[in-house]
Amino acid sequence: MDCTIITPVGPGHMDLAQQALQSVIAASQEPGPFELIHMIVGDDTKGIVGRSRARNRMVQGAAIPDKEGNIAKGAEPWMMVFSSGDDQERAFTSEWLFFLDADDLMCSPFTYGESAFKAVEPYVEDYDCIWGNIYELHADGTVLKRKQVGRITTYDAYVKTPAALSCQMGHFVRRDKFLNFNDELDVCEDVDLYLREWKELRCIKQEAPLFLNRRGQHTWMQPGEGGRQRHTGREWSMRAAEMLKEAQREME
């Protein structure tokens, strides 16, 4: 069983992405239930593809014919593939995915606690999506646990929890259960995906952190690129609250 880390890199984030890669390499020293760890880094530093479309295309991979005409999955020219093994094609067929933003760090014994891979070992047999507690890495190097709801196991509990206190991008998903990001949304495409995952799949937010959210590093895209525009934290919070209220009304 393999796991592939999906990391699109937006404008101004290539140096941070190098650090994200190093954190994945460190975490892979404690691979937990996974035989091989892969990472696909998507170079969208010119802001052409867009964060959601980039993630979807990195999961899908490109259809590449060999000399005999057989079709295999591989990287598009703007994608870079790293692997703890020799077979990079397995990055596009791995059983599990993990979505890591370029400005964040994966948890490892060298960054904080145990590796994210080791932390989810008790859950991979019974769940399709796995989140962890939200921990933040500040500029002075301190790691702080954000005030939040520490454990969520039901759709009902998820929709009744403020988005900032529940789940963030860094989470594991079974490849065959991945529901795709809505790349037409300018804001809250993450919450849109989480709502569908919690409603349709076997999900859990468990107590161990899986990544460190680096504060003050968020940037993405230039204005005017439909479905991929920049947004403020306030815009995200307002739209996320609206989406959760809509989900709550649907449950009544």
N, C-alpha and C positions, 0 to 999 in steps of 0.2 A: 504494500500500500504506500503510495507516494503523496506528497503534498506540493502544490505550486503556489508561490507567493505572487500576487498580481500587484504591480506598482507602476501606475502611470506617472510621468514626470512632467509637470507643467512649467510655465515660464519662471525662471529664477530658482529652480529647485534642483538642478543637476548635482551641485555640491552636496546638498542635503541627501539626495538619493544615494550617493556613494556611501554615506554614513548608514543609511537604511540597509543597504546591501551588506555592509560589515556586520550590522546587528543580526541579520538573517544568517550569515555565516557562523556567527558566534552561537546563535540559538540552535543551529543544526548540529552542534557538537553534542547536544542532548536531544536526539530526534524523537523520543517517545515512541509512539506506535508506527512511525513512518520509516520505510526502508530508505527512500531517497527524498531529499528536499530540493526543489527547483525554484527559481525566481525568474519571472519575466518582467523586465523593465522596459516601459514604453517611452521613448523620447518624443514627447510632445511639447518641447520647450518653446516652440513657436506658436503654440496654442491653436493648431489647425484641427486636430481630431476632436478634442474635448474630453473631459475626465470620464464621463459615463460611457460614451461611445468607445473610448480607449479601453476601458475595463472590459466591456463586452467583447471587443475584437481580440483582446489578449487572451481571454478565456477560450474563444472559438478557434483561434489560430488561422493561418492561411492554408488553403488547399494546395498542396504542392505535388505534382505528378513526378514519379521517378522515370527512369529510362524505359521501364516496361509498361508505363502508363498507369501504374497503381497510384492511388491518391493517399497521401499522408498529410498529417497536420504539421505545420512548421511556422516559423516566425515571419512576419512581414518585415520589410526593410527597416522600419523605425523601431523594431523590437530587438532587445538584447536578451539572450537566454543564458542563465547561469545554473549549474547543477552540481550536486554533491557526488554525482556519478558521471559516467562517460556518455550516456544516451540522452541527449538533450530533447529528442522527440518525445520522451516520456513526460516532459513538462506540459504537453498539450493533451495528455491522456490520464493524468494523475487523478486519483479518486477524490482528493480533497483540494480545495482552494482556500487561500487566506488573502484578504484584501488589506494591504498595507499602504497607507499614504506615504508619499516620498519624504514628507517632513516629519515622520514619526519613526520610532525605533521598536523593533520586535524585542520582547522580553527574553533574556537569556541569563544564565548565571553571572555573566559579565556586566549586564546592565541593571537588572533588578530581579531578585528571586530566582525561580527555576525557569527553564525555557517554556515558551508558549506551547511548543509541541508536547513536552512532558506534562504540562498542566491539563491538556485536554484528553490525555490518554484514558481516563475513566469514563469519558462521555462519547467517544467516537462510535461505539457500537450501537448506541441507543438514540442518537440525535442526528439531525441533518444540518443544523446551524448551531454554532457555539460562540457565545460572546464571553468576555471577562469583565472584571471591574475596571473602572476608568481611573488610570493613574496619570499624572501630569509631570513632565520634566520641565523645570523652569530654567531660565538663563543662567542662574547661579549654580546649577547642577543639582539642586534639591529635587527630590521626588515626593510628590504629595498625592494622597488619595482624595479624589473629588467626593464631595457630598453627593450621595446617590442612593438608589435602591440596589442593594448588593446582590440580590438573587431574584430572578424572574423565570417562571416556568410555564406561564400560560399566556395566551393571546389577550385575555381579559385584563390581566395584570399589566401587560405591556401597554395597551392603549390607555390605561388609566394612570400611567406614570409619565410625568413631563419628559419630553424627549432628551433634554440635557442631563437627566438623571438616570437614563436607562441604557441605551446602546449607542456605540459609535462604530465608525467604519471598520476597524480592525476586527474581523470575525472569520471563523472557519465555516465553509459551506461545502457540502458534498457536490461534486461537479455535476452529477446527473440530476441534482435538484435545483441547480442555479436558475433563478427566474429572470435574469437580465435586468440591468438598470434601464430606467426610462430616460433615454438620451434626449427627449424633447423638453424635459424640465430644466429650468434655469436654477432652481433652488429646491432643496429637500428631495432630490432624487435618492438620497440615502434613506430617509424616513419612508419614502414611498416603497422602496425595496423591503425594508424591515417589516412594514405592515403586511406585505404579501407573504413574506417568509413566516412571520409569527402566525398568520392566519392559516396557511396551507401546509406548513412543514412542522417537523418535530424540533422545537427550539428550546434553548436554555441559555440564560445568563448565569454563569457560575462565578464564584468569588475571586479566583485567581486572576491577576492582570495578564493580558496577552501582548500588549504593546504599551509604549509610553507616548502619550500625546505631548509633543513639543509645543509649548505655548508661544504665540507670537510669530509663527512661521507660515501661517496660511496665506497663500496667494494662488490664483488660478485664472487663466484666460484673459483675453482682452474683450472689451465690450463689443457687441454686435455679432457674435458668433452663435447663432440660434441654438438654444438648448445647452449652451456651454458658457454662459456669461458669469462674470464675477458677481458676488453678492456679499452683503454684510452679515455679521452675526445676528443683528437685530432682525433682518429680513428672514433669516433662517429660523429664528425662534418663533416669529409670528406665524410663518407658514406651517411650521411643524405643529404648533398648537392647534391651528385650524384643521390640519389633517387628522390629528388624534381626536378632536371633537367630532369630526365627520364619522370616524370609525366608531366612536362611542354611540352616536345616534343610530348607526346601522345595526348596532347590537340590541337596541331597545325594542 
